[in-house]
Amino acid sequence: MSLADAARLARAKKPASDKAVRKYDDDTFPRSTPLPQKKTAESGTVSHSAANLPLDEMKGKLVLLDFWASWCGPCRAGVPNVQRMQSIYGGEDFMVVSVSEDEDEPTWRSYVANHQMTWTQRFDGDDSLQHQFQVGALPTYILLDRDGQEIQRWVGEDPGHSILERIGPQIKRRLQSRESDTTAEN
């Protein structure tokens, strides 16, 4: 009798466990559902405040909130594109604020330092921003207008299109519309 046969025989003789076992397959795997979105009475658009964010820095700017965690593979893969987005569009009219959903602050600080994440960072150890902005998956990117109201949301990574390709055109349009408004005033 081989060792494998002996192990199978021992498992077969073992009494059944009282543990509940869940089997997941394509039919039983829990699916995420769309997040309920709050509507404002006037405009019918999504409204979130930016109360726990660096408001002084954000005032009057287009802001991209980047909800991520150092343990999230797609989040880590997206860091270079977020970095490029900040370097291309960042300045007086646009900024990125990365909001970490890590549970361990030293791990988060180490990751940020080791990956030259020099743009604005926020550690959300109590999940207050995650709840405030109804973030149910990572990474989630939320574009806020100059008043701190949500314009658009992107959830997850798309292997075929980087976050820079997905969000960049929207940012560029918004920044150009601001430039044309400023030129028209002068």
Summary of the structure (lengths in Angstrom):
residues: 186
radius of gyration: 22.5
end to end distance: 91.0
largest distance: 91.0
contacts: 452
relative contact order: 0.16
helix: 38%
strand: 18%
